[in-house]
Amino acid sequence: MISPTSVPWNIAVDMLLKGAKMTIELSVLSILLGLIIGLPVALMETYGNKTLRYIAMVYEGTLRGIPLLAIYFIIFFSMPLLVGVGLPAFWAAVVGLGIRSSAYQSQIFRSGIQAVGGGQIEAALSLGMSRMQMIRYVVLPQALRMAIPAWMNEYIIVLKDTSIALAIGIVELTRQATYLVSITAEPFKYYGIAALFYLAMVLPLTYLAGHVGRRYGIKGTGGAVNVRI
C-alpha cells in the first residue's frame, strides 16, 4: 500500500501542472470547434430559410437540453456500437464539449448579429451589395466585436467543464487531483490546490474579457449576451 506521505511535493505539483496543460489543450480545441460550428448555426437561424432555421433550432435546442456527461457517453461508448467507429478519449471529449459549446455560441453570435442596426443593412443593400456581401462586410465585423466578451465568458465555462472529461478517462486537472487524493488521503489539500489552479486560469480570462469588452465594444449597442440557461 502506498503511504499517505509517498508523493513528494515536486512530483505532486508536476502532476497537477500536466493536468492543467491537458485542461487548457482540451478547452482551446473545444471552444474552436464550437466556434466553427456555432457561427454558421447562428447565421442559419438569422438569415436562413424556413428549413435551415428549423434545422439550426433543433440542433441548438437538442444539444442545450442534453447533459454534457450524457454527450460524452454517447460519443465515447455508444458510437462504436452504433456505427463501428470510435474516437480516442481525448478527441471524444473535444467533440462532445465542442458541439455542446457550439449550441451556446450560436446564441452568442445570433445576439450580436441581431444587434446590428437594420438601417445599416438597408443601406448596404441599397448600395448594391449582395446578401452575402452584406453579411460578410457589414454584419459580421460588428457582430463578432460585440460577441467577444460573451464568447470569452463561454470559454471560461468550457474550461471549467473540462473536469467532466475525467468520466471517460481524460487525465486532466481534476483527474490528477483525484488520483493524488486516492493515494494520499488528503482531499482538502489536493482538491484545494486544483481549485487554485482553476482560479489562476480563470481570473485573468475574466479580467481580459472585461477589458476587451470595454476596449473593442461598439458604442451605443447592447452587445451580445451569454444565454446559458
N, C-alpha and C positions, 0 to 999 in steps of 0.2 A: 504493500500500500504506500502511496506517495504521501509523505508527511505534509502538514499544512505549511511548513517552512521550506519546502523543497524547490520553490520557484524564486530564484534571485530577482531582485528588483529590476535590474537591467534587462533581464530576459522577459519579464512581465511587460515592461514598457515597450520593448521591441515588438512583442506580440500584438499589443494594442495599437501600435503605430502601423503595423502591417494590416490590421483590421480596418483602421481608419483609411488607409490607402485604398483598400478594396471598396469601402463605402463610397469614397469620392469617385472612383472609376465607375462604379455601378450607377451612381446618381447622375454623373455627367452624360453617360451614354443613354440613360433612360430619358432624361429631360430633352436631349437632342432628338431622340426617336419620337417623343411626344410632340415636339415642335414640327417635325417633318410631316406628321400625320394631322396634328391639331389645326394647323393653319389652313390646309385645304378643306378640312371639315367645316371650319368657320366660314370660309368663302362659299362652300356649298349651301350652308344654312342661310346665308345672307343674300347671295346672288343666284343660286341655283334654281332650276325649275322645280316643279312640284315633286317629281320623283327624287331628284337629288336632295332636296330639303328633307324629304321623308327618310331617306337612307341615312343622312347625317344625324337627324334627330334620334333615330333608332339606335345608331351606333353610340352616340353620346349618352343617351339615357340608359342603355344596357350596361355600358362599362362603369358608369357612375353608380349604378344600382347593385353591382356585384362586389363583395368584399375582395380586397387585394389578395388575401390568403387563398380564397377560392380560385382567383385567376391564376395564381402560381400553381396550384394543384392541377387545374385543368390543363395548363400548358405543359407542365413537367411530367405529370403522371398519366393524364388521360390521352393526350395527343399521340404518344407512341402506341397506345392500344387501338385508337380510332383510325389513324392514318398510317401506322407503321413507321413513322419517322419522329424521332425525339430530338430535343435540344439539350446541350450540356447545361448543367445547373446555372452557370453564370449567365448564359445567353437567354435561358428561360426566365431568369429574374429580370434581365434588361427588357425583354419583350413584354413581360407581364406588367412591370412598373411603367414602362414607356407607353403602352396602349392605354393603361388606366389614366396616366397623366394627360394623354392626348385629349381625352374627353373633357377634362377640366381646362386644358389650354385652349381648346376650341371656343369655350365660353369667354375666356380672357380676350382672345383675339376678336371674337364677334362683338364684344362690348366696345373694343377700340374701333372697329370698323363702323359700327353704328353711331359712334360719337363724332365721326367726320360730318361736317355740316352738309346738308342737302344742297345748299346753294353752290358749294364748290363742285359737287358732282354735276349739277346742271350746267355750270359754267364750262367744265371740262368737255362735256358732251356737245355743248353749243359751239365750242372751238373746233369741232371735227374729230375729237378723239374717239376711238372705238371703245367699246365697253371694257375690253381687256387693257387698253392703254390707260383708261381712267382708273381702273383698279390698281394697276402697276405704278403709275406715276403720281396719282393724286391721293388715293385712299390708303394704300399700304404704308407709304412712308410715314404718314401721320398716325395711322392706327398702331403700327409697331412701336413708335415712340411712346404713345400713351399706354401701351401694354407692358412696357419694360418693368416698372415697379411690381405689378401684379405677377408678371412672369417670373421675376426673381423670387418673389414670395412662394410661388409654386415650386421653384427649385428647392427652396428650404424644406418644404413639405416632402418633396420627393427624397431628399437627402435623409430625412428622419425616417421615412417609410422603408428605406433600405434594410432597416433592422428586421423586418418581417421575412426577408430572404433567408434568414437562418433556418426557416422551416423546410427549405429544400436543400440545405447543406452548404449554403454560401458562408464562407468563413470571413464575415465582415466584423465590424467593431463589437456589436452586441454578442455575436457568437464567440469571439475571443474572450470577452469578459465572462461569459457563461462558462467557458472551459476553465478559466482560471479559478472561478468560484468553485467549480466541481472538484478541483484538486487542492484547494487551499481552505475551503470552508470559510471564506471571508467575503460574503456578498456585499456588505456595505462598502468595503474598500474598493473592490474592483468594479462593481456597478457604478459606484460614485465616481471613480476615475473615468469610466466610459462616458458618464454624463458630462463630465468636464470636457472631454474630447469633443462631444457633440456641440457643447456650448462654444468651444473655441472655433468650430467650423461655422456655426450658425450666426453668432453675434456679428462678425464682420460682414456677412452677407446681408443681415438685416440693416445695418448701417449703410452699406453700399446701395441697397435698394432705395432707401430714403434719399440718399444723396443724388442718385441717378434720376429719381423722380423729380427732385427739385431743379436739377441742372438741365435736364433734357425734356421735361414735360412741356406740353404746348399750353401756353397761357390761354385762359378763358374756356378751357374744356374740363369736363369732369374726369376724363381719362377712363381707363378700363379698371374693373374691379375683379378681385378673385371671387369666384362664385361657388366655392366649395360648400356643399350642404350635405 
